[in-house]
């Protein structure tokens, strides 16, 4: 069949208009997230030239050698994360290994990581989920050190998530510090000024960085992990309200408070962090698995002894991730450490009722934090892989 030039012109015109219509549609937050990962975490081990380590499946590994790079005997674990010592008999949660789609995670090599980290600082900033990941990395790195007594807290502080605003663990042989700073909001939280309503117990300054932020400078790797405290249960119901300038906003909701706080963090990061010096990661939301309630209302997860069998499509992003993605989009100095999708099916990985003895409210289950060893080890394997693949000319590179 012959086509005339006018008819071909009409076809091309229709296709061009269709292209413009589709390309002008705004992308969803999930699409932005996936695009961000693809653009920033190139890995030539996959057939396409890229690898999104956060997309894959949990596979059963009967040897469990991959995950068990350390045990609960690691001296740097908080008692609340030592699930077996606290009575958990089912250890199948240790036999699941994360397998990315289309590529493989590099095997974590503690000695190699330590050598790369010689004379450097690695810092975790955020809430107790970040603390979970920090302790995991301490134990993973300790496997590369012969003399365990050469690893110590610089200020002699005992590791306990119930005390201490910061910890500096020194790996003396490598002149490396692996640090943790407790800052669940990143911005400043204080008692309210005089004359406030009685229901205002504390104010969160969405336009002022937390005082510890000066200590986050000049680090070589900096990992932020927040989001767990950003809920109406932990903020509004506890009498915490947002303040901007001299004005306490009694109607600002948690999502808007989070957005404005991260904008303050963004301005601080762009003004104070040096891309040639510091590799910056921002962790996505760590899912909890409460059933029939929440932390405060008797929620439970002790019945979960296996992960979800089928890893479903991500679906709609948690609103926390939407705000995080919107904030770091365009910040080439910041990498998203996407832990949400891979952690979602691991409902079996929490301490649940196996909490440390003597803690207040022992009947409350912990379905937010993670047993160690456990899921946070995989987060650190992702971190390790992204560091190995880093293409920035920073002081981190050997």
C-alpha positions as CSV (number, residue, x, y, z in Angstrom):
1,X,0.0,0.0,0.0
2,X,1.4,3.4,-0.9
3,X,1.3,6.4,1.5
4,X,1.2,9.9,0.3
5,X,3.3,12.6,1.9
6,X,0.2,14.4,3.4
7,X,-1.0,11.2,5.1
8,X,2.4,10.5,6.6
9,X,2.6,14.1,7.8
10,X,-0.8,13.6,9.6
11,X,0.4,10.4,11.3
12,X,3.6,12.1,12.5
13,X,1.6,15.1,13.7
14,X,-0.8,12.9,15.8
15,X,2.2,10.9,17.3
16,X,4.0,14.2,18.2
17,X,0.9,15.6,19.9
18,X,0.4,12.3,21.8
19,X,4.1,12.5,22.9
20,X,3.7,16.0,24.2
21,X,0.5,15.1,26.1
22,X,2.1,12.1,27.9
23,X,5.4,13.8,28.6
24,X,3.7,16.8,30.2
25,X,2.0,14.7,32.9
26,X,3.5,15.0,36.3
27,X,5.3,11.9,37.5
28,X,4.3,10.2,40.7
29,X,6.6,10.2,43.7
30,X,7.2,6.5,43.1
31,X,8.3,7.2,39.5
32,X,10.6,10.0,40.8
33,X,12.1,7.6,43.4
34,X,12.8,4.9,40.8
35,X,14.2,7.5,38.4
36,X,16.4,8.9,41.1
37,X,17.8,5.4,42.0
38,X,18.4,4.6,38.3
39,X,20.2,7.9,37.7
40,X,22.4,7.8,40.8
41,X,23.3,4.2,41.4
42,X,24.8,2.9,38.2
43,X,26.2,-0.6,38.4
44,X,27.7,-2.3,35.4
45,X,27.1,-5.8,36.7
46,X,23.6,-5.9,35.4
47,X,22.6,-6.6,31.8
48,X,21.2,-3.1,31.4
49,X,24.2,-1.3,32.9
50,X,22.2,-0.3,36.0
51,X,21.2,-2.0,39.1
52,X,18.7,-0.9,41.7
53,X,19.9,-3.0,44.7
54,X,16.7,-2.1,46.5
55,X,14.5,-4.1,44.1
56,X,14.6,-7.9,44.4
57,X,13.4,-10.8,46.6
58,X,14.3,-12.6,49.8
59,X,15.7,-16.1,49.1
60,X,16.1,-18.9,51.6
61,X,19.7,-19.6,52.4
62,X,20.0,-22.8,54.5
63,X,23.6,-22.2,55.2
64,X,22.9,-18.8,56.7
65,X,26.6,-18.0,56.3
66,X,25.8,-14.9,54.2
67,X,23.9,-13.1,57.0
68,X,25.6,-14.4,60.0
69,X,28.8,-12.3,59.8
70,X,28.4,-11.8,63.6
71,X,26.3,-13.1,66.4
72,X,24.4,-11.7,69.4
73,X,27.7,-12.1,71.3
74,X,28.9,-8.9,69.6
75,X,29.6,-6.5,72.5
76,X,28.2,-3.5,70.7
77,X,24.6,-4.6,70.6
78,X,21.9,-2.9,72.7
79,X,20.1,-5.6,74.8
80,X,16.8,-4.6,73.1
81,X,18.0,-5.9,69.8
82,X,19.3,-9.3,71.1
83,X,16.2,-11.3,70.4
84,X,17.5,-14.8,71.1
85,X,19.0,-13.8,74.4
86,X,15.6,-12.3,75.3
87,X,13.8,-15.6,74.6
88,X,13.2,-15.9,70.9
89,X,13.7,-19.6,69.9
90,X,12.8,-19.3,66.2
91,X,15.9,-18.4,64.3
92,X,14.6,-18.8,60.7
93,X,14.7,-15.0,60.3
94,X,18.5,-15.3,60.0
95,X,18.3,-17.6,56.9
96,X,16.8,-15.1,54.4
97,X,19.2,-13.4,52.0
98,X,18.3,-10.4,49.9
99,X,18.8,-11.0,46.1
100,X,18.5,-7.9,43.9
101,X,16.8,-8.4,40.5
102,X,19.3,-8.6,37.6
103,X,22.5,-8.3,39.6
104,X,24.2,-9.4,42.9
105,X,25.0,-7.5,46.0
106,X,28.8,-7.4,46.7
107,X,29.7,-9.7,49.6
108,X,30.4,-7.5,52.6
109,X,34.2,-7.5,53.3
110,X,34.8,-6.1,56.7
111,X,38.6,-5.8,56.2
112,X,38.3,-4.1,52.9
113,X,35.7,-1.6,54.3
114,X,38.0,-0.9,57.2
115,X,41.0,-0.3,54.9
116,X,38.9,2.1,52.8
117,X,37.8,3.9,56.0
118,X,41.3,4.4,57.5
119,X,41.7,7.9,59.0
120,X,38.0,8.6,58.3
121,X,34.7,9.3,60.0
122,X,31.4,7.5,59.4
123,X,28.3,9.0,61.1
124,X,24.7,8.0,61.5
125,X,22.2,10.7,62.4
126,X,18.5,10.2,63.3
127,X,16.2,8.1,65.4
128,X,16.5,4.7,67.0
129,X,16.1,3.0,63.6
130,X,19.3,4.7,62.6
131,X,20.7,3.4,65.9
132,X,19.7,-0.1,64.8
133,X,21.7,0.3,61.6
134,X,24.7,1.9,63.4
135,X,25.0,-1.1,65.8
136,X,24.7,-3.5,62.9
137,X,27.6,-1.8,61.0
138,X,29.7,-1.8,64.2
139,X,29.3,-5.6,64.5
140,X,29.9,-6.2,60.8
141,X,33.1,-4.1,60.9
142,X,34.3,-5.7,64.1
143,X,34.6,-9.0,62.2
144,X,37.6,-7.5,60.4
145,X,39.5,-6.7,63.6
146,X,41.6,-9.2,65.4
147,X,42.0,-7.3,68.7
148,X,38.5,-6.5,69.8
149,X,39.7,-4.4,72.7
150,X,41.0,-1.9,70.1
151,X,37.4,-1.0,69.5
152,X,36.0,1.3,72.2
153,X,33.7,4.3,72.8
154,X,35.9,7.4,73.0
155,X,34.1,8.8,76.0
156,X,33.7,5.5,77.9
157,X,29.9,5.5,77.4
158,X,28.1,2.2,77.7
159,X,25.9,1.4,74.6
160,X,22.2,1.7,75.6
161,X,19.5,3.2,73.5
162,X,17.9,4.6,76.6
163,X,20.8,7.0,77.4
164,X,23.2,9.1,75.5
165,X,22.7,11.7,72.7
166,X,25.8,10.6,70.8
167,X,28.4,7.8,70.7
168,X,31.8,7.7,69.0
169,X,33.2,4.2,68.5
170,X,36.9,4.2,67.7
171,X,38.5,1.5,65.6
172,X,42.0,2.3,66.8
173,X,43.9,0.1,64.4
174,X,42.4,2.1,61.5
175,X,42.0,5.5,63.2
176,X,38.3,5.2,62.2
177,X,35.3,6.5,64.2
178,X,31.8,5.2,63.5
179,X,29.5,7.7,65.2
180,X,25.8,7.9,66.1
181,X,23.9,11.1,66.9
182,X,20.4,10.9,68.3
183,X,18.3,13.5,66.4
184,X,14.9,12.1,65.5
185,X,13.7,15.4,64.1
186,X,17.0,16.8,62.8
187,X,15.7,20.2,63.8
188,X,15.7,21.8,67.3
189,X,13.1,20.7,69.9
190,X,12.8,22.7,73.1
191,X,10.5,23.5,76.0
192,X,8.0,26.1,75.0
193,X,8.5,29.8,75.8
194,X,6.8,31.3,78.8
195,X,3.1,32.2,78.4
196,X,2.2,29.3,76.0
197,X,-1.0,27.3,76.4
198,X,-0.6,24.5,78.9
199,X,-1.1,21.8,76.3
200,X,2.1,22.9,74.6
201,X,4.8,20.8,76.3
202,X,7.5,21.2,73.7
203,X,8.0,23.1,70.4
204,X,9.8,21.8,67.3
205,X,11.6,24.6,65.5
206,X,11.1,23.7,61.9
207,X,13.4,26.5,60.8
208,X,16.4,25.8,63.2
209,X,18.8,22.9,62.9
210,X,19.5,20.7,65.9
211,X,22.5,21.9,68.0
212,X,24.5,18.7,67.3
213,X,24.6,19.5,63.5
214,X,28.0,21.2,63.9
215,X,29.4,17.8,64.8
216,X,28.2,16.3,61.5
217,X,30.5,18.4,59.5
218,X,33.8,17.0,58.0
219,X,32.5,13.4,58.1
220,X,33.4,11.1,55.2
221,X,30.2,9.2,55.1
222,X,27.0,10.6,56.6
223,X,23.8,8.6,56.9
224,X,20.5,10.3,57.9
225,X,17.6,8.1,59.1
226,X,14.5,9.8,60.4
227,X,10.7,9.3,60.0
228,X,9.8,7.0,62.9
229,X,9.0,9.9,65.2
230,X,7.0,11.9,62.6
231,X,3.5,10.7,63.5
232,X,0.6,12.4,65.3
233,X,1.0,9.8,68.1
234,X,4.5,10.9,68.8
235,X,4.1,14.6,68.2
236,X,0.6,16.1,68.6
237,X,-0.7,13.6,71.3
238,X,2.4,14.3,73.4
239,X,1.8,18.0,73.3
240,X,4.5,18.9,70.7
241,X,3.8,21.7,68.3
242,X,5.7,23.4,65.5
243,X,7.3,26.8,65.8
244,X,8.6,29.0,62.9
245,X,10.4,32.1,63.9
246,X,8.6,33.4,67.1
247,X,5.2,31.9,66.1
248,X,3.9,28.6,67.4
249,X,1.6,27.2,64.8
250,X,-1.1,25.2,66.6
251,X,-2.7,23.9,63.3
252,X,0.3,22.8,61.3
253,X,0.0,19.0,60.7
254,X,2.8,16.5,60.9
255,X,3.4,16.1,57.2
256,X,3.8,19.9,56.7
257,X,6.1,20.0,59.8
258,X,8.2,17.3,58.3
259,X,8.4,19.0,54.9
260,X,9.5,22.3,56.4
261,X,12.0,20.6,58.7
262,X,13.6,18.8,55.8
263,X,13.7,22.1,53.8
264,X,15.7,23.5,56.7
265,X,18.0,20.4,56.7
266,X,18.4,20.8,52.9
267,X,19.5,24.5,53.2
268,X,22.0,23.4,55.9
269,X,23.4,20.5,53.8
270,X,23.9,22.7,50.7
271,X,25.6,25.4,52.8
272,X,27.8,23.3,55.0
273,X,28.5,19.9,53.5
274,X,31.3,19.5,50.8
275,X,30.5,17.0,48.1
276,X,34.2,16.4,47.5
277,X,34.6,15.4,51.1
278,X,31.4,13.8,52.3
279,X,29.2,11.0,50.8
280,X,25.7,11.7,52.0
281,X,22.9,9.1,52.2
282,X,19.3,9.6,53.3
283,X,17.5,6.5,54.4
284,X,13.9,5.9,53.3
285,X,11.2,4.9,55.8
286,X,11.6,1.7,57.8
287,X,8.2,-0.1,57.9
288,X,6.7,-1.4,61.1
289,X,4.4,-4.5,61.3
290,X,1.9,-4.0,64.1
291,X,-1.4,-5.9,63.9
292,X,-4.6,-5.1,65.8
293,X,-3.2,-1.9,67.1
294,X,-0.1,0.3,67.3
295,X,2.8,0.6,69.8
296,X,0.6,2.6,72.1
297,X,-2.6,0.5,71.7
298,X,-1.4,-3.1,72.1
299,X,-0.4,-3.9,68.5
300,X,1.4,-7.3,68.0
301,X,3.7,-9.1,65.6
302,X,4.9,-12.1,67.7
303,X,2.8,-14.3,65.5
304,X,5.0,-13.5,62.5
305,X,7.7,-16.2,62.1
306,X,8.1,-16.0,58.3
307,X,8.4,-13.1,55.8
308,X,5.6,-12.5,53.3
309,X,5.8,-15.2,50.7
310,X,5.1,-12.9,47.8
311,X,6.8,-9.6,47.4
312,X,4.0,-7.4,46.1
313,X,4.5,-4.2,44.0
314,X,5.5,-1.2,46.1
315,X,2.2,0.5,45.6
316,X,1.7,4.0,47.0
317,X,4.8,5.4,48.8
318,X,4.5,6.1,52.5
319,X,4.0,9.9,52.8
320,X,7.4,10.1,54.7
321,X,9.1,8.8,51.5
322,X,7.3,11.2,49.3
323,X,8.6,14.2,51.4
324,X,12.1,12.7,51.5
325,X,12.1,12.2,47.7
326,X,10.8,15.7,47.0
327,X,13.5,17.2,49.3
328,X,16.5,15.4,47.9
329,X,15.5,15.5,44.3
330,X,18.1,17.6,42.5
331,X,20.6,17.3,45.4
332,X,23.3,15.4,43.6
333,X,25.4,15.3,46.8
334,X,22.7,13.1,48.5
335,X,21.9,9.4,47.7
336,X,18.7,7.8,48.7
337,X,19.3,4.6,50.7
338,X,16.0,2.9,49.8
339,X,15.2,0.3,52.5
340,X,11.4,0.4,52.5
341,X,10.6,-2.0,49.7
342,X,13.0,-4.7,50.9
343,X,12.1,-4.4,54.5
344,X,8.3,-4.4,54.0
345,X,7.9,-8.2,53.7
346,X,10.2,-8.9,56.8
347,X,7.4,-8.9,59.3
348,X,9.3,-11.7,61.0
349,X,12.4,-9.6,61.8
350,X,11.2,-7.6,64.8
351,X,11.9,-8.2,68.5
352,X,8.1,-8.3,69.2
353,X,7.6,-9.6,72.7
354,X,11.3,-10.6,73.1
355,X,12.4,-7.3,74.6
356,X,15.1,-6.7,77.1
357,X,14.2,-7.7,80.7
358,X,13.3,-5.0,83.2
359,X,12.1,-2.5,80.6
360,X,9.1,-0.4,81.4
361,X,5.8,-1.7,79.9
362,X,7.1,-5.2,79.1
363,X,3.8,-6.1,77.7
364,X,4.2,-3.7,74.8
365,X,5.7,-5.4,71.7
366,X,8.4,-3.9,69.6
367,X,7.3,-4.2,66.0
368,X,9.4,-1.2,64.8
369,X,13.0,-2.0,65.6
370,X,14.8,-5.0,64.2
371,X,16.6,-8.0,65.7
372,X,20.4,-8.1,65.3
373,X,21.8,-9.8,63.4
374,X,19.0,-9.3,61.0
375,X,17.4,-7.0,58.4
376,X,19.6,-3.9,59.1
377,X,22.6,-5.9,58.0
378,X,21.2,-5.9,54.5
379,X,20.8,-2.1,54.7
380,X,24.5,-1.9,55.4
381,X,25.2,-4.3,52.5
382,X,23.4,-1.8,50.2
383,X,25.4,1.0,51.8
384,X,28.6,-0.9,51.2
385,X,27.7,-1.6,47.5
386,X,26.8,2.0,46.9
387,X,30.1,3.1,48.4
388,X,32.0,0.7,46.2
389,X,30.2,2.0,43.1
390,X,30.6,5.7,44.1
391,X,31.8,7.7,41.1
392,X,32.3,11.0,42.9
393,X,35.9,12.1,43.3
394,X,35.8,12.4,47.1
395,X,38.3,11.7,49.9
396,X,36.5,8.4,50.4
397,X,38.1,7.0,47.2
398,X,41.5,5.4,47.7
